[in-house]
Amino acid sequence: MRRLSIFLGAALLCVPCASHLNANPTKQSVQSAGSKEDLSVLAGKMLDQTNLARVDIKNGNTNSALRHVEQAQADLRDIQARSNGATMIPVYQEFVSISMLQPVIAEQNARANNANRQAAAANQKPAVVHQVAGDYTDVAVSTKVAQTNLQAAKAALERHDLKQADLALSDVQQGVSIESVEANMPLARARENLILARTAAEKGNWTEVHAALTAASKALATYGNENRPHSADAKSLQAQIDSYDKTVQQNHNDVVAKINQWWNTTSNWTPYQPAGQLSASR
């Protein structure tokens, strides 16, 4: 169900674009990069509602927990309507807060620790415990796991069975695949800096746009020099960004569209890709 392979890295970057989670993806003030960004935001919202429901359950607040589960189901239905059959939805860290993933990681580590104790008691080879103390490069949410277990959580809450509801919601968190691979860190950094550049462009801060594009270019250069699957593509994209960046402070009418185009290109190099062409988000 999940793929969790952690490489410890630097401290996590909190990206300002996490504020998108409070917005309707079809009515964002910032020009969206398209379906992939919108689906990522929705998947993040669904996870956030799941986390909040578990907090309410621990506090014995059944009604509030039920409202959060129902909102998570609404977000999931929106995802399924847009995803054209894809069942693993990438969640890009440039659009969500790391605090949203902390409860997910905690649950996965707790289960791994429990598996270790059980294996030790049975004299079996223990499972690996994955402690996340650094950056992640790829996260994806399973819509199949979410649909089944959100439905189970709602039914349990409606009959006031908080224990079963919490177990179902913890299974939603187990359906999240988290991967952190050192070799892919430069690509993740390039994506982050492109979105930082977009945010600065929306504010008309061309000095920050230049700085973020320069950082994205350097990250792509690092990735391109590591003989990765898309190294040649990365070098080509780096050249485009460098060329555009030279005049961005004077000629920037199309900068947001350009950045979104570059971000979509880099997002195509991630492990999780949808089945077929994503439906239009607007």
Backbone as a ProteinNet text record, in pm:
[ID]
protein_1_A
[PRIMARY]
MRRLSIFLGAALLCVPCASHLNANPTKQSVQSAGSKEDLSVLAGKMLDQTNLARVDIKNGNTNSALRHVEQAQADLRDIQARSNGATMIPVYQEFVSISMLQPVIAEQNARANNANRQAAAANQKPAVVHQVAGDYTDVAVSTKVAQTNLQAAKAALERHDLKQADLALSDVQQGVSIESVEANMPLARARENLILARTAAEKGNWTEVHAALTAASKALATYGNENRPHSADAKSLQAQIDSYDKTVQQNHNDVVAKINQWWNTTSNWTPYQPAGQLSASR
[TERTIARY]
81.7	0	85.5	198.9	277.3	423.1	492	634.5	698	779.3	836.2	984	1063.9	1206.3	1267.9	1321.5	1360.7	1511	1556.6	1696.3	1697.2	1772.1	1771	1842.9	1784.8	1840.7	1835.5	1824.5	1825.2	1689	1680	1553.3	1449.6	1322.4	1216	1188.6	1159.9	1129.7	981	937.9	796.8	771.7	691.8	671.6	546.5	552.2	436.5	313.9	332.8	218.3	124.5	157.9	66.4	-66	-70.4	-195.2	-300.6	-260.1	-356.5	-456.7	-417.3	-503.8	-633	-638.3	-759.3	-843.2	-803	-871.7	-936.2	-1035.9	-1094.5	-996.2	-948.3	-847.1	-890.5	-1019.6	-1063.9	-1072.1	-1049.7	-1061.8	-943.8	-824.6	-706.1	-669.4	-617.1	-572.6	-447.1	-363	-244.6	-284.3	-232	-263.1	-207.3	-295.4	-254.1	-176.1	-87.3	-13.9	-100.7	-221.6	-312.7	-356.4	-396.9	-459.1	-369.4	-240.8	-152.7	-144.8	-134.4	-131.5	-264.8	-374.2	-506.2	-533.5	-495.4	-514	-426.5	-305.2	-215.7	-275	-330	-391.1	-510.6	-594	-710.3	-669.5	-568.5	-521.3	-468	-399.5	-351.7	-465.7	-569.5	-686.6	-753.6	-762.6	-824.3	-746	-612.8	-530.5	-545.7	-552.9	-567.9	-698.5	-807.3	-936.4	-931.5	-859.6	-842.9	-769	-660.4	-583.5	-669.4	-747.6	-831.5	-939	-992.1	-1093.4	-1035.2	-911.7	-848.8	-826.2	-791	-775	-908	-1016.1	-1148.4	-1188.3	-1155.5	-1188.9	-1115.9	-988.4	-911.8	-970.9	-1033.3	-1095.3	-1241.2	-1290.5	-1427.4	-1532.2	-1492.4	-1585.5	-1635.9	-1738.2	-1787.5	-1843.9	-1923.8	-1989	-1888.4	-1788.5	-1685.5	-1603.8	-1571.8	-1497.4	-1575.4	-1707.1	-1790.7	-1790.2	-1794.6	-1790.4	-1659.2	-1550	-1419.4	-1413.4	-1466.7	-1466.6	-1551.3	-1666.4	-1753	-1686.2	-1610.3	-1537.3	-1425.5	-1358.5	-1254.6	-1315	-1434.5	-1501.2	-1536.7	-1580.5	-1612.5	-1487.3	-1374.8	-1248.5	-1209.3	-1227.7	-1194.1	-1279.5	-1408.1	-1495	-1449.4	-1405.7	-1354.1	-1227.9	-1140.5	-1017.9	-1052.4	-1142.7	-1178.2	-1243.4	-1318.1	-1382.2	-1280.3	-1166.4	-1065.6	-951.4	-932.7	-807.8	-809	-920.3	-926.2	-878.2	-920.8	-889	-761.5	-679.6	-556.7	-591.9	-522.2	-550.8	-438.6	-324.1	-216.2	-195.3	-229.2	-226.1	-103.1	-10.5	108	70.7	138.3	122.6	258.4	266.5	393	413.6	532.1	556.5	555.4	565.3	559.1	416.9	317.9	178.6	115.2	186	128.9	227.7	174	258	310.7	435.9	492.7	415.6	351.7	276.2	162.4	115.9	9.2	55.8	183.1	234.4	283.2	307.5	362.5	274.5	140.4	57.9	62.2	74.7	82.9	210.4	321.6	450.4	451.7	393.2	386.7	309.6	198	118.4	195.8	262.8	337.4	453.5	521.4	630.3	578.1	461.8	403.9	373.1	317.8	287	414.1	515.6	642	705.4	698.9	752.3	678.5	546.3	466.6	501.6	522.5	562.2	697	787.7	919	906.3	820	803	744.2	646.5	584.3	683.3	765.3	864	969.2	1009.4	1109.5	1054.6	928.1	866.9	857.9	842.8	831.7	966.3	1073.1	1208.5	1217.2	1142.1	1148.2	1231.6	1264.5	1338.6	1250.7	1296.4	1212.3	1194.7	1083.2	1060.2	1150.4	1165.1	1247.8	1162.5	1214.4	1144.7	1198.7	1110.1	1150	1121.1	1224.1	1209.7	1242.5	1150.5	1171.6	1227.5	1354.6	1417.3	1465.8	1427	1474.7	1369.3	1411.4	1319.2	1263.4	1145.5	1090.9	1089.3	1097.5	1099.2	969.8	901.8	779.4	678.5	557.2	447.2	326.9	253.2	132.9	25.9	-99.2	-213.5	-290.6	-324.3	-404.4	-552	-619.3	-762.1	-845.1	-798.6	-871.9	-874.8	-759.1	-751.1	-834.2	-824.5	-898.3	-1049.4	-1097.1	-1240.7	-1297.9	-1233	-1281.7	-1283.3	-1176.7	-1162.7	-1232.3	-1248.7	-1329.4	-1475.6	-1521.1	-1658.2	-1675	-1575.1	-1580.9	-1577.6	-1496.7	-1487.5	-1620	-1684.2	-1813.1	-1917.1	-1923.5	-2020.5	-1996	-1867.9	-1834.7	-1872.2	-1849.1	-1884.4	-2034.8	-2107.6	-2254	-2313.3	-2241.2	-2287.3	-2208.2	-2131.5	-2056.6	-1949.3	-1891.9	-1781.2	-1651.1	-1599.6	-1482.2	-1356.6	-1345.2	-1226	-1215.1	-1324.6	-1321.6	-1305.4	-1364.5	-1349.9	-1205	-1138.7	-998.3	-910.2	-941.2	-862.9	-877.2	-998.7	-1020.6	-944.5	-944.9	-873.7	-722.3	-674.9	-531.9	-493.6	-588.3	-562.6	-553.9	-629.3	-615.4	-471.7	-418.7	-281.5	-180.7	-212.6	-124.1	-121.4	-226	-233.5	-155.2	-72.3	11.9	152	201	336.4	431	536	633.6	771.6	838.7	973.1	1067	1184.2	1285.2	1416.4	1455.8	1575.2	1673.1	1793.9	1892.7	1912.7	1916.8	1945.3	1835.5	1713.2	1602.4	1582.2	1663.5	1650.3	1666.2	1763.8	1777.3	1652.2	1586.2	1464.9	1353.1	1340.3	1240.3	1270	1397.1	1436.4	1405.4	1426.9	1396.3	1247.8	1162.9	1018.1	978.8	1033.3	1000.9	1036.6	1156.4	1201.5	1123.6	1076.9	990.9	861.2	803.5	680.6	708.8	824.2	862.2	877.6	933.1	946.4	809.4	716.6	581.5	513.3	528.4	469.3	525.4	656.6	720.1	673.8	655	609	468.8	383.4	247.6	249.5	354.5	368.7	448.9	502.2	581.9	719.4	768.1	900.5	1001.8	1057.5	1142.1	1279.7	1323.1	1449.5	1436.8	1324.2	1300.9	1277.5	1210.9	1190.9	1326.4	1414.8	1549.1	1622	1615	1684.7	1629.3	1496.2	1434.8	1463.6	1460.4	1490.9	1637	1724.2	1866	1883.8	1811.9	1820.3	1764.4	1653.5	1596.9	1695.7	1762.4	1861	1976.5	2024.5	2135.5	2093.8	1971.4	1923.3	1912.5	1863.9	1854.9	1992.9	2089.3	2226.4	2280.7	2254.6	2298.9	2234.7	2104.2	2031.7	2082.7	2104.4	2149.7	2287.5	2370.8	2507.8	2518.8	2405.7	2410.1	2367.8	2360.7	2327.7	2195.7	2094	1961.1	1879.9	1760.8	1681.2	1648.3	1633.4	1597.9	1708.9	1832.7	1945.8	1953.1	1938	1945.3	1831.2	1712.8	1597.7	1621.7	1682.7	1709.8	1806.4	1908	2004.6	1938.3	1850.2	1778.5	1687.8	1617.5	1529	1608.9	1724	1809.9	1850	1883.1	1922.7	1807.1	1684.2	1567.4	1548.2	1558.7	1539.8	1648.1	1772.8	1883.5	1865	1823	1802.8	1691.5	1582.4	1468.5	1502.3	1576.2	1606.9	1690.2	1764.6	1850.7	1772.3	1647.9	1568.5	1437.3	1419.2	1290.3	1251.3	1348.4	1315	1264.3	1296.1	1248.2	1132.7	1134.7	1035.2	971.6	859.1	802.8	651.8	598.5	454.4	403	485.1	440.5	509.1	564.1	648.8	571.4	449.6	374.4	343.8	302.4	275.5	402.7	516.2	643.9	679.4	667.2	702.4	612.2	483.2	391.4	427.9	469.1	511.8	634.7	731.6	852.9	821.1	731.7	696.9	630	537.7	471.7	571.5	673.6	777.4	848.9	890	962.6	872.4	743.4	652.7	635.2	659.2	650.6	763.3	864.7	978.6	964.5	849.9	828.7	778.4	794.4	757.1	608.8	522.8	379.6	319	267	203.1	61.5	-32	-171.1	-189.6	-297.9	-332.8	-402.5	-330.2	-388.9	-380.1	-439.8	-434.6	-531.5	-481.8	-569.3	-676.7	-793.8	-901.1	-869.3	-925.9	-900.3	-954.2	-880.5	-922.1	-1018.4	-1030.7	-1121.6	-1198.6
-120.3	0	125.8	122.9	244.2	216.5	317	309.9	418.2	380.1	478	453.5	535.8	518.4	652.8	667.5	798.7	816.5	927.7	968	1098	1101.6	1220.3	1334	1452.5	1569.6	1691.5	1807.3	1934.3	1961.6	2069.6	2105.4	2138.7	2108.5	2127.7	2274.1	2303.4	2440.2	2463.6	2565.9	2602.5	2703.8	2666.6	2749.2	2833.9	2965	3051.5	3005.3	2928	2888.4	2793.9	2751.1	2666.7	2735.5	2867.2	2939.9	2900.6	2838.6	2791.6	2694.5	2628.8	2527.7	2585.7	2713.8	2776.9	2834.4	2805.5	2864.6	2757.3	2799	2711.2	2702.5	2580.7	2570	2629.3	2643.3	2699.2	2851.7	2909.9	3054.5	3111.6	3064.5	3113.3	3251.2	3335.5	3467.5	3456.2	3356.2	3330.5	3241.1	3272.4	3192.8	3052.7	2953.9	2815.9	2762.5	2667.3	2600.1	2496.8	2474.8	2382.6	2267.6	2159	2046.3	1985.4	1971.9	1907.1	1987	2118.6	2201.3	2194.3	2204.7	2204.6	2072.6	1960.7	1830.9	1818.4	1870.3	1866	1942.6	2060.6	2142.5	2069.6	2009.9	1936.9	1815.7	1743.2	1628.1	1672.4	1785.9	1840.1	1878	1938.7	1975.3	1850.7	1744.8	1621.6	1563.3	1563.3	1513.5	1599.9	1730.6	1821.7	1793.8	1773.7	1744.6	1610.3	1513.1	1384.2	1401.1	1479.6	1505.1	1573.4	1674.5	1748.7	1658.1	1566.7	1473.7	1385	1340.8	1257.1	1334.9	1462.3	1546.2	1557	1580.2	1590.4	1459.8	1347.6	1217.7	1201	1238.3	1226.5	1316	1427.4	1518.9	1483.6	1375.4	1332.4	1417.9	1494.2	1583.7	1515.1	1433.7	1351.8	1435.7	1535.6	1615.3	1689.7	1749.2	1820.9	1724.2	1608	1507	1465.2	1448.2	1408.2	1515.4	1641.6	1750.3	1748.5	1724.1	1718.5	1599.7	1486.6	1368.5	1396.5	1458.2	1488.7	1588.3	1684.4	1776.8	1704	1610.6	1530.9	1449.5	1395.1	1320.7	1411.8	1533.6	1628.5	1662.3	1683.3	1710.7	1591.4	1470.7	1349.8	1336.9	1365.7	1358.9	1457.2	1574.4	1673.7	1622	1561.1	1502.7	1396.8	1307.5	1198.2	1249.9	1359.5	1417.2	1479.2	1522.6	1592.6	1502.7	1387.1	1312.4	1210.8	1196.7	1109.3	967.3	915.6	776.9	754.9	857.9	840.9	810.6	716.4	678.3	715.5	758.9	810.9	956.6	1046.7	1189.4	1252.6	1307.4	1370.8	1492.8	1508	1625.3	1696.2	1810.8	1881.9	1973.8	1966	2038.6	2189.9	2238.4	2381.7	2436.5	2347.8	2392	2355.5	2281	2240.4	2268.8	2277.5	2298	2164.7	2162.7	2039.2	1993.2	2087.2	2049	1953.7	1957.5	1869.5	1724.2	1704.2	1568.5	1511.6	1595.6	1546.8	1441.5	1460.2	1353.8	1224.3	1237.2	1118.9	1042.2	1114.7	1051.2	988.6	1057.7	1005.1	873.6	866.7	744	630.3	658.7	554.8	504	595.8	554.2	473	511.9	438.5	294.6	277.1	140.4	60.7	127.9	57.9	16	101.8	68.3	-50.7	-51.3	-162.1	-292.5	-282.1	-401.3	-452.7	-360	-400.7	-477.3	-426.6	-493.2	-632.6	-644	-774.3	-872.3	-821.1	-907.7	-954.4	-863.7	-899.5	-1006.2	-992.5	-1090	-1226.8	-1228.9	-1355.3	-1399.4	-1328.1	-1358.7	-1354	-1259.7	-1239.8	-1116.4	-1100.3	-982.4	-859.1	-760.3	-642.2	-557.2	-485	-389.8	-269.3	-191.9	-71.6	44.9	120.4	239.7	359.3	437.1	551.5	680.7	740.5	869.5	979.2	1068.3	1174.2	1296.6	1325	1442.5	1537.1	1511.8	1594.4	1613	1654.2	1684.2	1558.8	1574.1	1468	1517	1424.2	1463.6	1430	1323.5	1281.9	1229	1280.5	1235.5	1211.5	1103.4	1075.9	1016.6	1056.8	1009.9	907.5	795.6	693.1	727.3	754.9	786.4	662.6	544.8	422	397	409.2	390.9	496.7	620.7	729.9	709.5	670.1	653.8	547.1	432.3	322.4	360.6	422.4	446.2	572.7	672.6	787.7	746.3	659	607.3	528.2	445.2	366.6	457.1	563.4	657	728.8	769.8	838.3	746.3	621.7	526.7	503.4	492.7	469.6	590.2	709	829.4	842	803.5	813	717.4	609.9	519.2	542.2	654.8	698.6	597.5	530.7	437.9	511.5	583.6	668.4	585.9	471.1	387.8	341.4	290	242.3	357.9	471.8	588.7	632.1	633.6	675.6	576.8	447.8	346.3	362.8	391.9	411.5	533.5	640.7	761.7	739.5	659.2	628	547.5	468.1	394.9	489.2	598.7	700.8	752.3	778.4	827.8	723.2	595.2	488.9	480.3	529.7	527.1	636.4	708	814	758.8	769.9	726.1	844.5	827.7	934.9	883.1	957.1	917.4	1037.6	1012.8	1117.6	1060.1	1100.6	1046.8	1160.7	1145.1	1252.5	1300.1	1206.8	1243.3	1329.8	1321.3	1400.5	1534	1559.9	1685.6	1808.9	1811.4	1930.8	1958.9	1853.8	1872.2	1930.8	1879.6	1934.9	2081.2	2114.1	2252.8	2342.7	2289.9	2368.6	2400.8	2301.6	2324.4	2428.4	2414.6	2509.3	2652.5	2668.9	2803.4	2862.9	2778.8	2829.4	2886.6	2818.5	2868.9	2992.5	2998.1	3119.4	3236.1	3208.1	3311.5	3358	3264.8	3301.3	3389.9	3354.1	3433.1	3574.9	3586.1	3718.3	3797.1	3728.5	3796.2	3852	3777.3	3824.7	3952.7	3969.4	4089.1	4199.4	4168	4265.9	4287.3	4191.6	4202.4	4132	4207.6	4146.9	4109.4	4172.2	4131	3990.3	3963.2	3828.9	3727.9	3770.9	3681.8	3637.6	3734.7	3703.5	3606.5	3631.9	3545.5	3403.4	3390.1	3257.3	3183.2	3254.4	3189.7	3146	3228.1	3190.9	3064	3055.6	2935.6	2814	2832.7	2722	2674.2	2769.5	2735.9	2654.9	2696.6	2625.3	2483.2	2469.6	2336.5	2245.7	2301.4	2223.2	2185.1	2275.5	2244.6	2126.4	2127.5	2016.6	1885.9	1891	1771.5	1724.5	1819.2	1784.6	1722.6	1753.2	1701.3	1567	1512.1	1388.2	1265.3	1279.2	1165.7	1100.4	1185	1138.5	1113.5	1051.5	1019.1	1140.6	1258.2	1377.7	1483.8	1438.2	1531.6	1625.2	1570.3	1652.9	1754.2	1709.7	1800.6	1911.6	1876.6	1975.6	2082.4	2040.5	2136.9	2229.7	2174.3	2255.9	2356.9	2311.4	2401.3	2508.1	2468.9	2566.4	2678	2642	2742.3	2838	2784.5	2870.2	2970	2919.5	3005.8	3113	3074.3	3170.7	3280.3	3241.9	3339	3437.3	3384.4	3469.8	3558.7	3503.9	3575.8	3701.2	3703.6	3818.6	3946.7	3933	4052.9	4058.3	3969	3959.6	4087.8	4164.1	4285.9	4396.4	4387.7	4488.2	4436.3	4307.4	4248.3	4127.7	4151.6	4045.5	4027.5	4064.9	4054.6	3910.1	3815	3675.8	3587.5	3649.5	3574	3463.8	3489.3	3387.7	3267.4	3293.7	3185.1	3105	3175	3107.1	3016	3071	2993.2	2871.7	2889.5	2775.3	2668.5	2713.3	2618.4	2540.2	2611	2544.3	2449.6	2491.3	2404.5	2277.3	2290.4	2172.8	2078.4	2134.6	2050.8	1969.5	2035.5	1963.1	1863.7	1895.4	1802.4	1673.9	1679.1	1558.9	1460.4	1503.1	1417	1345.7	1359.3	1293.9	1151.9	1063.1	921.8	899.3	982.4	957	1035.9	965.4	1028.7	974.5	1058.7	1014.6	920.7	846.2	756.6	836.2	868.5	948.7	1096.5	1176	1322.3	1369	1453.7	1506.9	1595.5	1592.6	1679.4	1824.6	1917.2	2059.1	2097.9	2185.9	2225.9	2341	2408.9	2524.9	2518.4
0	0	0	72.9	81.3	54.5	11.2	-14.7	69.6	167.3	258.4	268.3	198.2	202.9	232.8	352.7	403.9	400.4	349	358.5	435.9	545.4	628.9	560.1	565.8	500	587.5	523.7	595.9	654.8	732.7	797.4	692	722.4	624.2	598.8	474.7	432.9	438.2	511.5	515.7	406.2	309.3	190.9	205.6	174.4	190.7	113.9	6.7	-75.2	-2.9	119.6	195.6	220.2	208.5	229.4	126.5	15.3	-84	-22.7	87.7	144.8	198.5	218.8	267.9	155.2	32.3	-82.2	-167.2	-244.8	-345.6	-461.9	-496.2	-601	-734.1	-758	-884.3	-879.9	-760.3	-746.1	-669	-697.6	-629.3	-681.1	-591.2	-632.6	-718.1	-687.5	-766.9	-884.8	-1001.7	-1120.5	-1104.7	-1097	-1074.7	-1194.1	-1164.8	-1271.2	-1342.3	-1292.8	-1359.9	-1271.9	-1334.6	-1265.3	-1158.9	-1185.7	-1088.8	-959.5	-971.4	-851.7	-778.6	-852.6	-790.2	-718.4	-779.9	-716.2	-592	-597.9	-483.2	-366.1	-394	-289.7	-228	-312.5	-263.3	-178.8	-222.3	-145.5	-10.1	-8.7	117.7	209.8	154	233.7	292.3	211.2	258.9	375.9	365.6	475	599	579.7	692.7	766.5	691.7	753.9	828.2	773.2	840.4	972	968.8	1090.9	1196.8	1155.4	1249.2	1309.7	1228	1279.3	1388.7	1372.9	1475	1603.9	1591.2	1710.6	1784.1	1709.1	1770.8	1839.9	1777.7	1837.9	1970.4	1972.2	2096.8	2206	2165.1	2260.9	2289	2227.3	2249.8	2181.4	2079.2	2009.6	1882.9	1898.7	1787.6	1674	1706.8	1603.1	1516.3	1580.1	1504.4	1419.3	1474.1	1398.2	1274.8	1291.3	1177.9	1069.9	1109.9	1010.5	933.6	1002	933.4	837.5	878.3	790.2	666.2	684.3	570.1	475.4	530.3	443.9	369.4	437.9	372.1	257.8	278.8	172.5	55.4	84.3	-22.8	-103.3	-33	-102.4	-189.2	-135.6	-210.2	-336	-324.7	-443.1	-549.9	-506.1	-600.1	-668.8	-590.1	-646.2	-751.6	-716.3	-807.3	-935.4	-925	-1043	-1137.5	-1083.5	-1163.7	-1211.3	-1147	-1164.5	-1278	-1348.2	-1465.6	-1436.2	-1321.1	-1289.1	-1210.5	-1191.9	-1113.6	-969	-907.4	-769.1	-672.5	-722.7	-637.9	-676.7	-587.1	-615.8	-550.3	-629.4	-571.4	-487.8	-374.7	-289.6	-287.2	-352.7	-364.8	-245.2	-184.7	-61.8	-80.9	-204.2	-226.2	-209.8	-200.1	-186.5	-52.5	31.5	159.7	272.1	393.8	511.1	560.8	606.3	660	782.2	855.5	974.8	940.2	816.4	773.1	765.9	732.6	720.7	853.1	952.4	1078.4	1145.3	1151.7	1210.1	1128.8	996.4	910.1	939.1	945.6	972.9	1111.6	1208.9	1345.1	1350	1277.2	1274.5	1208.5	1098.3	1029.3	1114.8	1185	1273.2	1390.9	1444.5	1557.5	1517.6	1397.6	1352.2	1327.6	1274.6	1251.3	1382.9	1484.5	1616.4	1676.2	1659.4	1711.2	1639.6	1507.5	1430.8	1478	1512.6	1563.3	1695.1	1783.7	1912.8	1895.3	1806.6	1783	1719.8	1626.7	1561.8	1661.9	1751.5	1852.1	1946.3	1983.1	2072.9	2007.1	1874.7	1801.6	1744.1	1783.5	1734	1582.6	1524.1	1379.8	1349.2	1220.9	1179.9	1196.8	1272.2	1296.5	1172.1	1170.3	1061.4	1080.1	976.4	983.7	1032.5	1126.3	1174.5	1098.8	1039.6	959.9	1036.2	1088.3	1155.4	1055.4	1033.1	934.6	1004.4	981.6	1040.7	932.5	810.2	700.7	595	478.5	369.7	305	247.6	164.6	20.5	-73.1	-213.9	-285.3	-244.4	-313.1	-212.8	-221.1	-136	-226.2	-201.1	-279.9	-190.2	-214	-137.1	-218.5	-156.1	-222.5	-207.9	-318.3	-312.1	-279.9	-321.7	-290.9	-140.4	-77.4	67.7	138.4	92	154.7	144.4	27	7.9	101.3	105.5	189.3	336.4	382.3	525.1	573.2	487.7	526.5	542.9	453	463.9	593.5	626.8	750.2	872.6	867	979.7	1001.7	893.7	905.9	968.6	921.7	976.5	1125.5	1162.7	1303.6	1389.3	1339.3	1414.4	1431.1	1327.3	1333.9	1437.8	1468.4	1574.7	1704.4	1706.9	1825.5	1867.9	1770.6	1797.2	1765	1862.6	1839.7	1813.2	1876.6	1857.3	1712.9	1658.6	1520.4	1421.2	1453.5	1365.8	1359.4	1474.1	1478	1403.7	1417	1346.2	1195.3	1148.2	1004.7	953.9	1031.7	990.3	991.4	1085.5	1086.2	962.2	910.3	785.9	665.7	668.3	563.9	564.1	683.3	694.8	649.5	672.4	625.6	473.6	408.7	262.8	195.2	271.6	216.4	194.7	74.5	42.8	54.2	132.8	153.7	116.4	32.1	-8.8	-1.5	51.3	58.1	8.1	-110.2	-174.9	-199.7	-150.4	-159.1	-302.7	-396.7	-535.6	-596.3	-542.2	-595.9	-524.9	-421.4	-347.4	-436.7	-528.8	-613.9	-696.4	-743.5	-822.5	-736.2	-613.6	-522	-493.1	-477.2	-450.5	-570.5	-690.2	-810.2	-815.9	-789.5	-790.2	-685.7	-565.7	-458.4	-498.2	-553.3	-587.5	-704.4	-794.2	-901.4	-843.8	-744.8	-684.2	-599.7	-534.5	-463.1	-560.8	-677.7	-780.7	-827.6	-842.8	-884.4	-780.8	-654.8	-547.1	-547.7	-565.9	-570.8	-692.4	-804	-925.8	-907.1	-838.6	-812.1	-728.9	-648	-564.3	-633.4	-752.4	-824.8	-766.4	-689.7	-628.8	-718.9	-812.5	-914.8	-863.9	-755.2	-694.3	-637.9	-571	-517.8	-629.9	-736.7	-851.6	-905.5	-923.5	-974.7	-882.5	-751.2	-655.6	-659.5	-667.2	-667.5	-797.8	-910.1	-1037.9	-1042.5	-985.1	-978.5	-895.9	-782.8	-698.7	-771.5	-844.9	-922.1	-1028.2	-1093.4	-1195.7	-1137.8	-1020.8	-956.6	-917.6	-869.7	-832.2	-954.6	-1065.9	-1189.2	-1240.4	-1223	-1264.3	-1184.7	-1053.4	-968.4	-1012.1	-1034.8	-1078.9	-1214.9	-1305.4	-1439.6	-1443.9	-1344.6	-1341.1	-1269.9	-1224.3	-1146.3	-1226.4	-1358.4	-1445.1	-1403.6	-1382.5	-1348	-1475.2	-1462.8	-1583.7	-1669.7	-1608	-1684.2	-1678.2	-1670.9	-1660.9	-1781.5	-1900	-2020.9	-2024.3	-1984.7	-1979.8	-1878.4	-1766.7	-1662.4	-1711.8	-1784.8	-1838.4	-1940.1	-2020.9	-2118.8	-2049	-1946.1	-1872.1	-1799.2	-1745.7	-1678.6	-1774.8	-1897.1	-1996.7	-2027.1	-2035.4	-2058.4	-1945	-1822.2	-1705.7	-1699.6	-1724.1	-1719.6	-1823.9	-1942.4	-2049.7	-2013.8	-1962	-1926.5	-1807.7	-1713.2	-1589.5	-1614.1	-1721.7	-1750.1	-1770.8	-1819.4	-1849.6	-1772.1	-1674	-1607.2	-1534.1	-1485	-1411	-1503.1	-1632.1	-1727.1	-1813.5	-1843.4	-1933.1	-1864.6	-1796.2	-1714.8	-1732.5	-1845.5	-1866.7	-1858.8	-1903.1	-1908.5	-1804.9	-1699.8	-1607.6	-1534.1	-1490.4	-1416	-1506.2	-1628.2	-1722.5	-1750.4	-1764.5	-1788	-1670.4	-1548.7	-1429.7	-1416.5	-1440.4	-1433.3	-1535.6	-1653.7	-1757.7	-1711.7	-1653.4	-1604.5	-1490.1	-1399.8	-1286.7	-1338.1	-1432.4	-1488	-1553.6	-1616.9	-1677.7	-1571.2	-1462.3	-1357.3	-1285.3	-1273.4	-1204.8	-1283.6	-1413.8	-1496.9	-1468.5	-1394.5	-1365.4	-1232.1	-1164.2	-1035.8	-1057.5	-956.5	-975.4	-1000.2	-940.6	-948.8	-1062.4	-1159.7	-1273.3	-1289.2	-1328.5	-1342.8	-1460.8	-1454	-1564.5	-1672.2	-1776.3	-1883.3	-1853.5	-1938.4	-1926.5	-1818.4	-1728.8	-1624.4	-1685.8	-1622.1	-1668.8	-1637.1	-1711.5	-1687	-1552	-1482	-1347.4	-1350.7	-1462	-1468.9	-1598.3
[MASK]
++++++++++++++++++++++++++++++++++++++++++++++++++++++++++++++++++++++++++++++++++++++++++++++++++++++++++++++++++++++++++++++++++++++++++++++++++++++++++++++++++++++++++++++++++++++++++++++++++++++++++++++++++++++++++++++++++++++++++++++++++++++++++++++++++++++++++++++++++++++++++

